[in-house]
């Protein structure tokens, strides 16, 4: 059988998409099972600094501090710093009210952005381990006991916890985010065992103070930290039993804005660290970066190409016509999900089509912004619940 150029392009798109969403997860899972890299845990109790970076978080910071203070750990080995990036609401005053309980306010003037504020606050920290957190993230009381033993292994530079999304209102976007994150958690677990994490959840990750290097302002710090550490010979690992909770966004426009910002920052990080994409330099870590990030971010363009090519092939056979119908139906369901979400209706059946399209739309928009030279240093927390 002789394939036409359109057919070759069609199957090439299918093949890359299949590798991104199925092939790579299976590959990294197999590597983690066949060539696992164990971690030597130990009974250690280092001094820990919990660093909470915040901007205008007066609605959530009190609950966050109460939650952090309730975590089981010796008080004389726990330091809590709230790094306020020029907050203009009541955040700083609320934090100051916790001073008699040992909470420290680090006030960053000038609204310089999350990463720069974090860099400057780390310089003030006295802990051997810095645990980074968001102001809306709540921890289980045993979270330190789940994370810290991994640092007994001197090859470990970062330990990331497991984020569990909470969607009290059972929204379409929230349901999609939860399903997506469960999928990502499976991949993170395999990556951690096979080689090293390529990114942590900003809600909960801990880093050796001695290994932390200041990052440029527009960095996606919870992504870049893993690359920086691996470059210096240290692994980042996943501790799924170290759990934290965060509410999902409930509106698609909020989720889109958040993902565009994060992906745009990640494009910058990948470009500025493109040498780490060379397998001859960074081994399987490069395979993870290329598969999990670079190829994943090409998906919206592959989907567009696949749709256009499939439309041209649909008149050639029932097979191509059926595939085109499936594609059209999928995007129609995503559109209906978006309409229903804006109207305040909930139908979980539409969660995955809507979130899939939303996530890939965010990648395309982020790539456009990256090419235009737009960079994100400052951040605006999105609170849609």
Secondary structure, DSSP 8 states (H G I E B T S, - for coil): ----HHHHHHHHHHHHHHIIIIIHHHHHHHHHHHS------------EEEEEEESS-TTTHHHHHHHHHTSSS-GGGEEEEEEEES--SSHHHHHHTTGGGTEEEEEETT---HHHHHHHHHHH---SEEEEEETT-EE-TTHHHHHGGGGGSTTEEEEEEEEEEE-TT--HHHHHHHHHHHHHHHHHHHHHHHS--S---TTEEEEEGGG-----TT--HHHHHHHHHHHTT-EEEEEEEEEEEEE---SHHHHHHHHHHHHHHHHHHHHHTGGGG-HHHHTHHHHHHIIIIIHHHHHHHHHHHHHHHHHHHTTT-HHHHHHHHHHHHHHHHHHHHHHHHHTT---GGGHHHHHHHHHHHHHHHHHHHHHTT----S-------
